[in-house]
């Protein structure tokens, strides 16, 4: 069982390292979103996908090790949480302490990633609102008022004032 606990601690440490990488990327992403640097945002997003894939693999390994530990101690894997396992290791203080430390560290790191991602989501929402505002302004400029000139049949033949005919990419 000691080797399973060591393997779990090692897996959680690696998982925490990956989450710390993700945290750094999320912090860089905040600056990139504010500066509207789309190529840099794409690069960070691609790099994040690689890290998330590694986290998923480590999470699968953690689940397998936890299942193995549950089988050894004859507990239901669904109810065997890290906090419960930490309590069960009271007769092994070194493993208990190491597992408790990585549990707390991982919890803090994941919470930091969640908070930064929430902030980034708000920044992206604000950027989208600004883009929508800009588009509405462009549309409003294209719909300038007409002059009130009428023909013989009492139908308006007025011209649009300040009409913008379309986007000229050559300018």
C-alpha positions as CSV (number, residue, x, y, z in Angstrom):
1,X,0.0,0.0,0.0
2,X,2.9,2.4,0.7
3,X,4.0,2.2,-2.9
4,X,0.5,3.1,-4.0
5,X,0.4,6.1,-1.7
6,X,3.8,7.2,-3.0
7,X,2.6,6.8,-6.6
8,X,-0.5,8.9,-5.8
9,X,1.6,11.6,-4.2
10,X,3.9,11.6,-7.2
11,X,1.0,11.8,-9.6
12,X,-0.6,14.6,-7.7
13,X,2.7,16.5,-7.6
14,X,2.9,16.2,-11.4
15,X,-0.7,17.3,-11.8
16,X,0.0,20.3,-9.7
17,X,3.0,21.2,-11.8
18,X,0.8,21.1,-14.9
19,X,-1.8,23.2,-13.3
20,X,0.9,25.7,-12.4
21,X,1.9,25.9,-16.0
22,X,-1.7,26.4,-16.9
23,X,-1.9,29.2,-14.3
24,X,1.1,31.0,-15.9
25,X,-0.5,30.7,-19.3
26,X,-3.8,32.1,-18.0
27,X,-2.0,35.1,-16.5
28,X,-0.2,35.7,-19.9
29,X,-3.5,35.3,-21.6
30,X,-5.0,38.2,-19.6
31,X,-2.5,40.6,-21.0
32,X,-2.9,39.3,-24.5
33,X,-6.7,39.7,-24.3
34,X,-6.4,43.3,-23.2
35,X,-3.9,44.1,-26.0
36,X,-6.1,42.2,-28.5
37,X,-3.1,40.2,-29.9
38,X,-5.0,37.5,-31.7
39,X,-2.0,35.5,-32.9
40,X,-0.5,35.4,-29.4
41,X,-3.9,34.4,-28.0
42,X,-4.1,31.5,-30.5
43,X,-0.6,30.4,-29.5
44,X,-1.4,30.4,-25.8
45,X,-4.7,28.5,-26.5
46,X,-2.8,25.8,-28.4
47,X,-0.2,25.5,-25.6
48,X,-3.1,25.3,-23.1
49,X,-4.6,22.4,-25.0
50,X,-1.3,20.5,-24.7
51,X,-1.2,21.1,-20.9
52,X,-4.8,20.2,-20.5
53,X,-4.2,16.9,-22.3
54,X,-1.4,16.1,-19.9
55,X,-3.6,17.0,-17.0
56,X,-6.3,14.6,-18.3
57,X,-3.8,11.8,-18.6
58,X,-2.5,12.4,-15.0
59,X,-6.1,12.6,-13.8
60,X,-6.8,9.2,-15.3
61,X,-3.7,7.8,-13.7
62,X,-4.7,9.4,-10.3
63,X,-8.2,7.8,-10.7
64,X,-6.6,4.4,-11.4
65,X,-4.2,4.6,-8.4
66,X,-7.1,5.7,-6.2
67,X,-9.1,2.7,-7.4
68,X,-6.2,0.4,-6.5
69,X,-5.9,1.9,-3.1
70,X,-9.6,1.5,-2.5
71,X,-9.3,-2.2,-3.5
72,X,-6.4,-2.7,-1.1
73,X,-8.2,-1.0,1.9
74,X,-11.6,-2.5,0.9
75,X,-13.3,0.9,0.5
76,X,-15.7,2.1,-2.1
77,X,-13.8,4.1,-4.7
78,X,-16.7,6.6,-5.1
79,X,-16.5,7.6,-1.4
80,X,-12.7,7.5,-1.1
81,X,-11.8,11.1,-1.4
82,X,-8.3,12.5,-0.7
83,X,-9.5,14.0,2.6
84,X,-10.8,10.6,3.7
85,X,-7.5,8.9,2.6
86,X,-5.5,11.5,4.6
87,X,-7.5,10.6,7.7
88,X,-7.0,6.9,7.1
89,X,-3.2,7.4,7.1
90,X,-3.0,8.5,10.7
91,X,-0.6,5.6,11.5
92,X,1.7,6.7,8.7
93,X,2.5,10.4,9.5
94,X,5.0,11.0,6.8
95,X,2.7,9.8,4.0
96,X,-0.3,11.6,5.7
97,X,1.6,14.9,5.8
98,X,2.9,14.6,2.2
99,X,-0.5,13.8,0.9
100,X,-2.1,16.6,2.9
101,X,0.4,19.1,1.6
102,X,0.0,18.2,-2.0
103,X,-3.8,18.1,-1.5
104,X,-3.7,21.7,-0.2
105,X,-1.3,22.9,-2.8
106,X,-3.3,21.4,-5.7
107,X,-6.5,22.8,-4.3
108,X,-4.9,26.3,-4.1
109,X,-3.5,26.1,-7.6
110,X,-6.7,24.9,-9.2
111,X,-8.6,27.7,-7.4
112,X,-6.2,30.2,-8.8
113,X,-6.6,28.9,-12.3
114,X,-10.4,29.1,-11.9
115,X,-10.2,32.7,-10.7
116,X,-7.9,33.8,-13.5
117,X,-10.1,32.0,-16.1
118,X,-13.2,33.7,-14.8
119,X,-11.4,37.1,-15.1
120,X,-10.3,36.2,-18.6
121,X,-13.9,35.3,-19.5
122,X,-15.0,38.7,-18.3
123,X,-12.3,40.4,-20.4
124,X,-13.4,38.4,-23.5
125,X,-17.0,39.3,-22.9
126,X,-16.1,43.0,-22.6
127,X,-14.1,42.8,-25.8
128,X,-17.0,41.2,-27.6
129,X,-19.3,44.0,-26.4
130,X,-16.8,46.5,-27.8
131,X,-16.7,44.7,-31.1
132,X,-20.5,44.7,-31.2
133,X,-20.6,48.4,-30.3
134,X,-18.2,49.1,-33.2
135,X,-20.2,47.1,-35.6
136,X,-23.4,48.9,-34.6
137,X,-21.7,52.3,-35.1
138,X,-20.6,51.2,-38.6
139,X,-24.1,50.1,-39.4
140,X,-25.5,53.4,-38.1
141,X,-23.2,55.3,-40.3
142,X,-24.4,53.4,-43.3
143,X,-28.0,54.3,-42.5
144,X,-27.7,58.0,-42.9
145,X,-30.9,60.1,-43.2
146,X,-32.4,60.8,-46.6
147,X,-33.3,64.2,-48.1
148,X,-37.0,64.9,-48.4
149,X,-37.4,65.3,-52.1
150,X,-40.6,63.9,-53.7
151,X,-41.4,63.1,-57.3
152,X,-44.7,63.7,-59.1
153,X,-46.2,60.5,-57.7
154,X,-45.5,61.6,-54.1
155,X,-42.9,58.9,-53.7
156,X,-39.6,60.0,-52.0
157,X,-36.8,60.3,-54.4
158,X,-34.4,61.7,-51.9
159,X,-30.7,60.8,-51.7
160,X,-29.0,59.4,-48.6
161,X,-26.7,61.9,-47.0
162,X,-23.2,60.8,-46.2
163,X,-23.8,57.3,-47.5
164,X,-21.1,54.8,-47.1
165,X,-21.2,52.3,-50.0
166,X,-19.1,49.6,-48.5
167,X,-15.7,48.7,-47.2
168,X,-12.8,49.5,-49.4
169,X,-9.9,47.2,-48.4
170,X,-7.5,49.2,-50.6
171,X,-7.6,52.3,-48.4
